[in-house]
Each structure stands twice: as C-alpha cells, then as structure tokens.
Amino acid sequence: MLEDLTKKYQVTLASNSPRRKELLTKIIPLFIVESREVEEIYPDNLQGAEIATYLSQLKSEPFQPGEKDLIITSDTIVIVDELILGKPKNYEEAKQMLTLLSGKKHKIITGVTIRTKDKKISFYDVTKVQFYKLKPDEIEYYIKEYKPFDKAGSYGIQEWIGCIGIKNMEGDYYNVMGLPIHKLYRELQQFI
C-alpha cells in the first residue's frame, strides 16, 4: 500500500537495528539503511514519552534531506519503577536489568520521527509488558545465549525470553521490538 511513497521519496531508515529493518520491510518494499552516530543524551526535565520522542528527533538531525528524501528515525526506552533502562553495556548490567524486570510490569516507549526537506512528524507508542518471575539461571542462560546488549531493557520479546518470560502484554507487540509499525504506516500515508 505504500508503493507510491517509494515512487515519491527515497526512504532511509536511520537505524542499525536488524529488527527495525525487518519490520519496515513489512510495509515499505524499497528503502535504504544508513545510520549516523549521535550521542544519546537528553535534558533532565524530560520524562517517559518525551525522552523517546526527543531521542528519535535527535537521531534525525545529522541528516539533511533533499527534495526526494524521507528519513525515519526511532528510539526505544524501557521504564520500570520510574527507572529508565537503555541498552546494557555488559553482562552485569544486562543481569541487573533483567533481575529488575523479573516479576514486574514495565513500559516500552518508542519514539519515531519522519523527516523530509519540508516536514517533520514525531510520535510515540507505549506498550505495557508483565514478566513472570524469572529464575537466576533463566536470566543467565538468556544473556549467555542471546547477548542482548543492543536491546533496550536487555531483552528481545521475539527471542527465547519472550517465549518463556512474558506473562501478558497491553499494546503493540512490534513496538516492543522497536518500531510501532501500525502507527508508522498511518503516519507515512500522509506523505503520499
């Protein structure tokens, strides 16, 4: 349905995430992937969805879209007990994050920015996820086998931990993977 978008624009997904790339292929047949390094720092006064949205906008700034360019950037954060969890730097951080999430409900918020030369739209989506109580050996197995160091909150819902650890979920599954594809589809229709 978005084939006309790719006739009008060269679509760029500005992300190194293989999951975001996989999800975008479900709605856009042709796009390129190009990511530019950005220091992901946000003002202290921002909270929740404001952080994810701000970071998605920040990731779009290194790009200077031409007349026929459309850039998509995204950022996902996990919030539990008022703490914001990003990507773990090492095994110990991953273990701490998963231990913190164990048995609790948390929020996954993904901010998305779409930019062309003349227009910029930003939006976000929230999904609530409840984990079962995870055993220490389950957490250790998951980290050793799946190395979730590139994932906010230290887990991928599409992986083993999602199969055995998720008790229930409220909201969009794909948002937890890093791209709220249903909202993105509707926002992109405005550019056709």
KELUMTI-965003 format. One line per field, with one value per residue: x, y, z of N, C-alpha, C in turn; residue in three letters. Coordinates in pm, 1 decimal. Example, Ala and Ser with C-alpha at 12.3 -4.5 7.8 and 13.67 -1.06 7.14 Angstrom:
BEGIN
n.u: [1319.0, 1285.0] $
n.v: [-569.0, -225.0] $
n.w: [780.0, 708.0] $
ca.u: [1230.0, 1367.0] $
ca.v: [-450.0, -106.0] $
ca.w: [780.0, 714.0] $
c.u: [1320.0, 1290.0] $
c.v: [-330.0, 3.0] $
c.w: [780.0, 787.0] $
rest: [ALA, SER] $
//
This chain:
BEGIN
n.u: [80.4, 211.9, 360.9, 349.4, 470.2, 741.4, 783.9, 770.4, 956.0, 1296.4, 1336.8, 1486.1, 1592.6, 1711.9, 1887.1, 2063.3, 1949.1, 1866.5, 1613.3, 1435.8, 1475.7, 1380.0, 1108.7, 1024.4, 1033.8, 797.5, 604.0, 706.9, 832.3, 1082.2, 1373.9, 1656.1, 1923.2, 2081.9, 2288.6, 2380.4, 2614.3, 2511.0, 2520.5, 2340.7, 2194.5, 1974.9, 1773.1, 1742.9, 1489.7, 1300.1, 1055.8, 955.5, 764.5, 844.3, 1120.5, 1184.4, 1074.8, 1220.5, 1482.1, 1447.8, 1407.9, 1653.0, 1823.6, 1758.1, 1870.8, 2143.6, 2099.2, 2038.8, 1780.2, 1710.5, 1504.1, 1368.9, 1395.6, 1316.7, 1336.7, 1351.4, 1360.1, 1418.3, 1367.3, 1388.0, 1281.2, 1283.7, 1084.0, 1080.3, 968.7, 996.0, 1249.6, 1468.0, 1558.4, 1817.2, 2026.1, 2214.8, 2554.9, 2722.8, 2762.8, 2699.0, 2536.9, 2322.5, 2224.7, 2146.0, 1940.4, 1749.8, 1693.4, 1574.1, 1345.0, 1213.7, 922.2, 771.3, 567.1, 629.3, 698.6, 728.7, 846.1, 841.3, 974.2, 924.9, 1047.6, 971.5, 1113.0, 1122.4, 1242.9, 1079.2, 906.9, 833.9, 746.6, 671.7, 608.2, 484.0, 463.5, 321.7, 373.1, 267.6, 423.6, 420.9, 629.2, 684.2, 806.0, 1143.6, 1387.7, 1718.9, 1897.7, 1765.4, 1781.5, 2062.1, 2116.7, 1977.5, 2115.6, 2377.3, 2333.2, 2192.0, 2292.1, 2197.8, 2282.7, 2236.7, 1984.0, 1718.8, 1645.1, 1748.5, 1640.8, 1487.7, 1172.0, 1097.6, 1264.7, 1393.4, 1348.4, 1115.7, 933.4, 925.9, 911.3, 724.0, 433.1, 192.9, 65.7, 0.4, -91.3, 101.4, 282.8, 494.9, 593.9, 737.4, 944.8, 1075.0, 971.6, 680.0, 487.1, 223.5, 130.8, 328.1, 281.9, 33.8, 104.6, 293.3, 132.0, 37.6, 231.3, 215.2] $
n.v: [-120.7, 116.2, 164.8, 385.7, 578.9, 519.3, 580.9, 850.5, 932.2, 873.4, 649.2, 638.8, 439.1, 525.5, 358.5, 108.9, -121.5, -454.4, -555.3, -339.4, -289.4, -529.0, -510.8, -277.2, -360.1, -492.5, -305.9, -122.6, -154.7, -84.4, 55.0, 229.8, 166.8, 361.0, 478.5, 726.7, 828.6, 940.7, 1111.8, 991.2, 1175.4, 1338.7, 1617.7, 1672.0, 1737.1, 1603.9, 1339.1, 995.0, 938.2, 1175.3, 1161.3, 941.6, 1040.5, 1279.1, 1172.3, 1029.2, 1240.0, 1369.6, 1180.5, 1218.4, 1455.6, 1464.7, 1424.3, 1577.2, 1616.5, 1594.6, 1715.4, 1480.5, 1301.8, 1095.0, 1046.5, 809.6, 782.4, 635.9, 560.0, 357.1, 314.4, 165.7, 154.1, 98.8, 85.0, 365.2, 398.9, 448.7, 234.0, 173.6, 44.5, -236.0, -220.2, -428.7, -773.1, -778.8, -548.0, -620.3, -840.9, -717.0, -550.4, -737.6, -878.7, -677.5, -635.8, -876.3, -1042.5, -812.4, -536.5, -334.9, -47.4, -3.8, 234.5, 377.6, 621.4, 792.6, 956.4, 1120.0, 1260.8, 1498.1, 1723.7, 1946.0, 1888.7, 1760.6, 1500.4, 1374.0, 1104.0, 871.6, 545.3, 333.6, 37.1, -196.8, -436.8, -741.6, -934.5, -1278.8, -1411.3, -1445.0, -1703.2, -1707.1, -1870.2, -1879.3, -1615.0, -1591.0, -1788.2, -1679.4, -1434.7, -1529.0, -1690.9, -1526.6, -1268.4, -984.0, -711.9, -502.2, -413.3, -226.0, -232.5, -480.3, -707.3, -904.2, -933.5, -1112.0, -1321.2, -1609.8, -1541.1, -1391.1, -1585.5, -1751.8, -1581.1, -1368.6, -1269.5, -1123.9, -874.6, -541.4, -364.7, -282.5, -540.1, -515.2, -266.6, -320.5, -459.1, -250.8, -76.7, 86.9, -29.1, -21.3, 239.3, 385.5, 318.1, 447.9, 714.9, 752.0, 740.8, 997.8, 1127.8, 1059.4] $
n.w: [0.0, 41.6, -182.2, -353.4, -201.9, -217.7, -478.3, -479.4, -285.2, -177.1, 59.1, 376.0, 634.0, 931.9, 1115.7, 1299.4, 1375.3, 1325.7, 1369.0, 1337.5, 1068.9, 956.7, 1035.2, 899.7, 634.5, 609.0, 546.9, 366.9, 48.1, -59.9, 53.7, 195.8, 429.1, 659.8, 902.5, 1139.6, 1379.3, 1698.0, 2002.1, 2257.9, 2452.6, 2672.5, 2786.8, 3141.3, 3238.1, 3090.3, 3051.7, 3030.4, 2747.3, 2629.6, 2633.0, 2461.4, 2221.9, 2189.1, 2157.6, 1919.6, 1744.1, 1771.5, 1655.2, 1391.5, 1317.2, 1208.6, 940.1, 627.4, 455.2, 106.4, -169.1, -247.7, -40.7, 238.8, 574.7, 836.4, 1178.7, 1503.1, 1852.2, 2139.7, 2471.9, 2799.7, 3085.1, 3426.4, 3756.4, 3772.2, 3673.1, 3397.7, 3149.3, 2933.1, 2678.3, 2780.2, 2892.7, 2942.5, 3057.5, 3335.4, 3368.3, 3203.1, 3341.6, 3582.3, 3485.8, 3383.0, 3614.8, 3760.6, 3603.5, 3632.2, 3725.3, 3722.7, 3599.7, 3318.8, 3108.6, 2758.8, 2549.9, 2238.2, 2037.8, 1732.0, 1444.6, 1144.1, 865.7, 603.0, 350.5, 389.2, 600.8, 928.3, 1138.2, 1453.9, 1676.0, 1925.5, 2082.9, 2332.3, 2512.1, 2749.4, 2946.8, 3122.7, 3316.5, 3404.7, 3716.9, 3694.1, 3699.4, 3838.5, 3686.2, 3441.1, 3354.9, 3333.1, 3137.4, 2916.8, 2871.2, 2815.0, 2588.6, 2402.4, 2411.2, 2470.2, 2426.7, 2258.5, 2297.4, 2432.1, 2775.3, 2790.1, 2662.5, 2401.1, 2279.1, 2083.5, 2111.9, 2295.9, 2569.1, 2553.6, 2485.9, 2713.1, 2929.3, 2925.3, 3074.2, 3030.0, 2799.4, 2701.8, 2438.6, 2141.8, 1996.4, 1810.2, 1873.1, 2103.8, 1992.0, 1873.6, 1679.7, 1619.6, 1410.1, 1310.9, 1370.3, 1239.4, 970.6, 924.0, 965.8, 761.3, 537.1, 511.0, 370.6, 110.1] $
ca.u: [0.0, 296.9, 445.9, 352.8, 564.5, 876.6, 793.2, 783.4, 1072.1, 1396.9, 1316.5, 1603.1, 1576.8, 1835.3, 1896.6, 2146.4, 1874.1, 1813.1, 1469.7, 1363.5, 1484.3, 1286.6, 971.2, 991.7, 1010.5, 658.6, 513.9, 771.7, 905.0, 1215.0, 1434.0, 1796.4, 1956.1, 2201.6, 2284.4, 2487.9, 2634.8, 2458.3, 2530.9, 2201.8, 2179.3, 1852.7, 1759.8, 1695.3, 1349.3, 1210.4, 1011.7, 883.6, 748.8, 921.7, 1259.1, 1190.3, 1048.4, 1336.9, 1594.9, 1420.6, 1433.1, 1797.5, 1884.0, 1729.7, 1940.4, 2260.1, 2056.8, 1986.9, 1702.7, 1686.6, 1362.9, 1308.8, 1439.3, 1233.4, 1418.8, 1278.4, 1445.4, 1339.9, 1438.0, 1305.1, 1324.6, 1206.8, 1069.2, 1032.7, 987.7, 1039.4, 1386.0, 1475.8, 1659.2, 1862.2, 2094.2, 2318.7, 2692.4, 2796.4, 2687.9, 2647.1, 2423.3, 2211.2, 2171.7, 2076.0, 1815.5, 1653.3, 1653.6, 1482.2, 1220.0, 1155.0, 801.4, 712.0, 513.4, 709.5, 652.3, 820.0, 803.5, 921.3, 951.6, 957.9, 1045.6, 975.4, 1155.9, 1153.8, 1302.0, 983.4, 811.1, 882.7, 641.7, 718.7, 502.0, 533.8, 367.9, 352.2, 325.5, 293.9, 459.5, 434.3, 713.9, 679.2, 927.0, 1246.8, 1488.4, 1853.8, 1959.5, 1699.0, 1842.5, 2199.9, 2110.1, 1936.6, 2224.4, 2488.8, 2294.6, 2133.6, 2372.6, 2103.0, 2349.4, 2190.2, 1839.8, 1673.1, 1590.3, 1826.2, 1572.0, 1412.0, 1048.5, 1087.9, 1362.5, 1358.3, 1296.6, 977.5, 851.7, 909.7, 907.6, 617.2, 305.2, 90.1, 108.2, -106.0, -39.3, 156.9, 399.3, 604.1, 651.9, 836.1, 1059.5, 1147.5, 909.5, 533.5, 464.7, 85.4, 124.5, 417.4, 210.3, -67.0, 173.6, 356.1, 29.1, 22.0, 336.9, 191.1] $
ca.v: [0.0, 234.8, 166.3, 522.0, 655.1, 496.8, 648.2, 992.7, 956.5, 773.5, 629.7, 594.3, 400.9, 564.2, 269.0, -11.4, -233.8, -550.9, -573.8, -228.6, -313.3, -638.3, -461.9, -180.0, -432.0, -539.7, -203.5, -47.6, -252.3, -42.2, 162.2, 206.8, 177.4, 442.1, 530.7, 818.7, 828.5, 1052.4, 1089.5, 985.5, 1247.3, 1417.4, 1708.0, 1609.6, 1766.7, 1520.5, 1214.7, 895.5, 952.5, 1291.9, 1116.5, 860.2, 1128.9, 1368.1, 1096.1, 998.0, 1364.5, 1390.0, 1089.1, 1265.4, 1582.1, 1459.4, 1410.6, 1696.1, 1558.6, 1668.1, 1721.4, 1348.3, 1215.6, 1078.1, 981.0, 755.1, 752.4, 578.4, 526.1, 282.4, 309.3, 79.6, 217.6, 12.8, 150.9, 503.0, 398.2, 434.4, 136.1, 178.0, -78.8, -271.0, -208.3, -553.4, -884.7, -741.6, -455.6, -698.3, -921.3, -624.7, -506.7, -848.0, -905.8, -569.5, -656.4, -1003.8, -1039.1, -678.1, -473.1, -220.7, 17.8, 15.5, 352.4, 401.7, 747.0, 785.3, 1082.4, 1111.0, 1391.2, 1528.8, 1857.6, 2048.2, 1844.5, 1669.3, 1447.6, 1283.4, 1040.8, 762.2, 442.4, 273.3, -98.4, -243.1, -578.6, -803.0, -1054.1, -1376.0, -1410.5, -1520.9, -1767.3, -1660.0, -1948.5, -1840.0, -1486.9, -1617.8, -1860.0, -1587.1, -1339.8, -1602.8, -1742.5, -1427.2, -1145.4, -874.9, -585.4, -397.0, -402.3, -150.7, -320.3, -603.7, -826.4, -901.1, -1009.6, -1215.3, -1425.1, -1712.1, -1478.4, -1353.0, -1707.8, -1811.9, -1483.5, -1268.4, -1315.8, -1060.0, -754.0, -448.3, -276.6, -335.2, -630.3, -462.7, -154.9, -379.3, -493.0, -127.8, 8.3, 72.2, -34.6, 18.1, 386.3, 435.1, 300.5, 553.3, 843.9, 758.4, 766.0, 1142.4, 1178.5, 1016.4] $
ca.w: [0.0, 43.5, -300.7, -406.0, -120.6, -269.7, -609.0, -449.6, -199.2, -141.5, 202.3, 451.3, 773.8, 1000.4, 1231.4, 1285.4, 1431.1, 1228.1, 1393.8, 1273.0, 923.5, 927.4, 1049.8, 794.9, 507.9, 606.0, 493.5, 257.9, -32.2, -102.3, 133.0, 228.6, 570.5, 682.2, 1038.7, 1176.8, 1524.4, 1775.7, 2145.1, 2304.1, 2578.9, 2670.6, 2901.6, 3265.4, 3267.4, 3008.4, 3112.8, 2952.1, 2602.0, 2584.5, 2612.2, 2339.1, 2108.4, 2176.3, 2102.9, 1778.2, 1670.7, 1775.5, 1557.7, 1254.9, 1292.5, 1119.9, 801.0, 559.4, 344.3, -17.1, -213.4, -264.4, 69.2, 357.0, 676.3, 950.7, 1293.7, 1611.3, 1974.8, 2233.6, 2611.1, 2889.1, 3215.8, 3534.4, 3886.8, 3744.8, 3619.2, 3253.2, 3109.9, 2794.5, 2638.5, 2877.5, 2842.3, 2963.6, 3115.7, 3467.1, 3350.6, 3147.7, 3451.9, 3672.3, 3422.5, 3376.9, 3753.1, 3794.9, 3529.2, 3672.0, 3806.9, 3724.7, 3479.9, 3274.7, 2985.0, 2647.0, 2474.7, 2118.6, 1967.8, 1589.1, 1370.6, 997.7, 814.6, 464.2, 345.9, 431.7, 701.6, 1031.7, 1225.6, 1558.6, 1753.9, 2009.6, 2121.0, 2461.8, 2535.9, 2886.3, 2947.6, 3255.4, 3319.2, 3513.0, 3799.3, 3623.4, 3784.8, 3805.4, 3578.0, 3316.4, 3317.3, 3290.4, 3010.0, 2812.1, 2841.7, 2751.4, 2456.4, 2311.7, 2416.5, 2439.0, 2457.9, 2166.9, 2317.9, 2548.9, 2877.2, 2785.3, 2611.3, 2276.6, 2300.6, 1981.3, 2143.6, 2395.9, 2691.5, 2525.9, 2484.9, 2845.8, 3036.7, 2918.1, 3130.5, 2947.2, 2730.4, 2666.1, 2334.6, 2017.4, 2003.7, 1728.6, 1946.4, 2194.5, 1907.0, 1842.0, 1578.3, 1620.8, 1265.7, 1278.0, 1372.3, 1134.3, 843.9, 910.6, 953.0, 629.3, 436.4, 494.5, 283.5, -29.3] $
c.u: [85.0, 392.1, 458.5, 450.2, 706.0, 893.1, 819.5, 912.5, 1170.7, 1387.7, 1445.0, 1561.3, 1710.5, 1846.9, 1988.5, 2071.7, 1823.9, 1663.4, 1388.8, 1363.4, 1383.2, 1141.6, 933.1, 965.4, 867.2, 563.0, 574.1, 858.3, 1050.9, 1262.8, 1580.9, 1814.7, 2086.0, 2189.9, 2402.5, 2494.3, 2583.3, 2477.1, 2390.5, 2187.8, 2055.4, 1847.1, 1696.3, 1546.9, 1251.0, 1175.5, 944.8, 885.0, 826.7, 1065.9, 1271.1, 1169.1, 1166.4, 1454.4, 1572.3, 1444.2, 1582.7, 1868.1, 1860.5, 1813.8, 2064.9, 2225.3, 2002.3, 1909.1, 1692.8, 1538.7, 1295.0, 1349.4, 1337.1, 1313.8, 1330.0, 1380.2, 1357.9, 1427.9, 1341.1, 1365.9, 1231.9, 1202.1, 1010.5, 1064.7, 1044.2, 1184.0, 1381.2, 1591.2, 1691.2, 1919.7, 2202.7, 2457.6, 2768.7, 2704.6, 2622.4, 2527.5, 2301.2, 2144.3, 2093.7, 1940.8, 1710.7, 1605.8, 1552.1, 1345.2, 1143.2, 1035.4, 726.7, 652.4, 603.1, 652.0, 765.3, 763.5, 898.5, 878.2, 997.8, 951.4, 1055.9, 1009.4, 1170.7, 1216.0, 1209.9, 896.1, 879.4, 765.2, 709.4, 598.7, 564.3, 423.5, 415.9, 292.8, 361.6, 315.4, 475.6, 519.7, 669.4, 803.7, 1028.5, 1345.9, 1626.7, 1918.6, 1893.7, 1759.3, 1982.9, 2203.4, 2079.1, 2050.8, 2338.8, 2455.4, 2254.1, 2204.3, 2290.7, 2158.8, 2309.5, 2040.5, 1808.6, 1609.4, 1655.1, 1747.0, 1503.6, 1290.3, 1035.6, 1182.4, 1309.8, 1293.7, 1151.3, 884.6, 825.3, 883.0, 791.6, 485.4, 188.0, 141.9, -14.0, -47.8, 23.3, 284.6, 518.8, 669.7, 760.3, 961.8, 1136.0, 1087.6, 757.9, 479.8, 323.3, 70.8, 210.7, 349.3, 111.8, -4.1, 236.7, 255.5, 8.4, 124.9, 315.3, 114.2] $
c.v: [127.6, 240.2, 306.8, 610.2, 641.4, 549.5, 797.2, 1025.3, 840.5, 761.1, 576.5, 560.4, 429.3, 484.2, 152.0, -136.2, -327.8, -572.8, -463.3, -246.5, -420.7, -590.4, -366.1, -248.0, -482.5, -436.0, -122.2, -143.4, -213.7, 74.8, 129.1, 222.6, 255.0, 504.4, 623.3, 826.6, 957.5, 1016.7, 1101.2, 1043.7, 1335.5, 1507.3, 1637.8, 1630.0, 1682.1, 1391.7, 1125.7, 916.8, 1072.0, 1252.4, 1040.6, 946.1, 1221.1, 1294.3, 1057.7, 1122.1, 1392.6, 1303.9, 1134.8, 1388.0, 1573.2, 1449.8, 1543.2, 1647.3, 1652.8, 1661.9, 1584.8, 1250.1, 1213.1, 992.6, 933.3, 722.9, 709.3, 556.0, 461.0, 288.3, 216.2, 148.7, 116.6, 82.2, 292.3, 512.5, 378.8, 340.5, 152.1, 42.6, -110.3, -262.8, -340.2, -657.4, -845.3, -646.8, -528.8, -779.6, -833.6, -582.4, -617.6, -887.2, -801.7, -588.6, -780.9, -985.1, -907.0, -637.8, -354.5, -165.7, 21.7, 132.1, 370.5, 533.9, 733.0, 925.7, 1051.6, 1250.8, 1390.5, 1668.4, 1961.5, 2011.2, 1752.4, 1631.1, 1357.6, 1229.2, 930.3, 661.2, 379.3, 133.3, -135.5, -394.0, -625.0, -928.8, -1149.0, -1353.3, -1500.4, -1580.0, -1714.7, -1737.7, -1918.8, -1709.3, -1509.5, -1689.1, -1763.9, -1492.5, -1410.0, -1645.3, -1633.4, -1291.7, -1020.3, -734.3, -470.5, -369.9, -323.4, -246.6, -456.7, -727.6, -798.2, -990.0, -1125.5, -1333.0, -1518.0, -1650.7, -1433.3, -1472.9, -1761.0, -1709.7, -1386.8, -1327.4, -1255.2, -928.1, -672.6, -353.3, -353.5, -415.8, -570.4, -340.7, -204.9, -419.0, -368.1, -38.9, -13.5, 80.6, 8.9, 169.3, 445.4, 427.2, 415.5, 691.5, 858.7, 784.6, 914.3, 1201.9, 1140.9, 1122.2] $
c.w: [0.0, -76.4, -359.4, -328.9, -177.1, -412.0, -588.8, -374.4, -201.6, 10.7, 265.0, 592.3, 841.2, 1129.7, 1199.4, 1329.4, 1321.6, 1246.2, 1327.4, 1121.4, 882.3, 933.5, 937.5, 661.1, 496.6, 546.8, 379.2, 177.9, -61.1, -17.1, 154.3, 379.0, 581.9, 820.6, 1061.9, 1328.3, 1588.4, 1923.2, 2204.6, 2445.2, 2567.2, 2794.8, 3022.2, 3292.3, 3185.7, 3082.0, 3008.9, 2801.6, 2547.4, 2553.4, 2481.1, 2214.7, 2083.0, 2111.5, 1956.2, 1691.7, 1662.2, 1670.3, 1413.9, 1217.5, 1203.8, 970.5, 748.5, 436.9, 224.2, -52.4, -214.0, -154.6, 182.1, 455.4, 790.5, 1059.8, 1410.5, 1734.0, 2072.7, 2372.9, 2689.2, 3024.3, 3314.8, 3666.5, 3871.5, 3695.4, 3468.5, 3220.2, 2962.3, 2757.2, 2741.6, 2814.0, 2852.1, 3028.0, 3247.8, 3457.7, 3296.9, 3258.0, 3550.1, 3614.9, 3423.4, 3516.6, 3799.2, 3727.8, 3575.9, 3765.4, 3805.7, 3590.2, 3446.7, 3145.3, 2883.9, 2567.6, 2357.2, 2056.6, 1824.0, 1530.2, 1221.8, 947.7, 664.1, 466.6, 409.7, 551.5, 803.2, 1121.0, 1328.6, 1635.3, 1838.7, 2033.3, 2251.5, 2467.9, 2679.1, 2883.2, 3092.1, 3241.2, 3429.6, 3599.3, 3729.1, 3723.3, 3744.1, 3690.8, 3442.2, 3264.3, 3263.7, 3155.0, 2895.4, 2773.7, 2768.5, 2609.1, 2357.2, 2312.1, 2382.2, 2464.1, 2364.7, 2184.3, 2445.2, 2648.4, 2880.6, 2742.8, 2477.9, 2292.6, 2201.9, 2008.2, 2253.6, 2519.7, 2674.0, 2530.3, 2625.1, 2956.7, 3038.8, 2967.6, 3054.7, 2893.6, 2692.1, 2562.1, 2220.0, 2039.2, 1929.2, 1792.4, 2041.5, 2116.4, 1862.3, 1735.5, 1578.3, 1478.2, 1227.0, 1275.8, 1261.2, 998.0, 821.3, 896.6, 814.6, 518.0, 411.5, 397.6, 137.0, -104.5] $
rest: [MET, LEU, GLU, ASP, LEU, THR, LYS, LYS, TYR, GLN, VAL, THR, LEU, ALA, SER, ASN, SER, PRO, ARG, ARG, LYS, GLU, LEU, LEU, THR, LYS, ILE, ILE, PRO, LEU, PHE, ILE, VAL, GLU, SER, ARG, GLU, VAL, GLU, GLU, ILE, TYR, PRO, ASP, ASN, LEU, GLN, GLY, ALA, GLU, ILE, ALA, THR, TYR, LEU, SER, GLN, LEU, LYS, SER, GLU, PRO, PHE, GLN, PRO, GLY, GLU, LYS, ASP, LEU, ILE, ILE, THR, SER, ASP, THR, ILE, VAL, ILE, VAL, ASP, GLU, LEU, ILE, LEU, GLY, LYS, PRO, LYS, ASN, TYR, GLU, GLU, ALA, LYS, GLN, MET, LEU, THR, LEU, LEU, SER, GLY, LYS, LYS, HIS, LYS, ILE, ILE, THR, GLY, VAL, THR, ILE, ARG, THR, LYS, ASP, LYS, LYS, ILE, SER, PHE, TYR, ASP, VAL, THR, LYS, VAL, GLN, PHE, TYR, LYS, LEU, LYS, PRO, ASP, GLU, ILE, GLU, TYR, TYR, ILE, LYS, GLU, TYR, LYS, PRO, PHE, ASP, LYS, ALA, GLY, SER, TYR, GLY, ILE, GLN, GLU, TRP, ILE, GLY, CYS, ILE, GLY, ILE, LYS, ASN, MET, GLU, GLY, ASP, TYR, TYR, ASN, VAL, MET, GLY, LEU, PRO, ILE, HIS, LYS, LEU, TYR, ARG, GLU, LEU, GLN, GLN, PHE, ILE] $
//
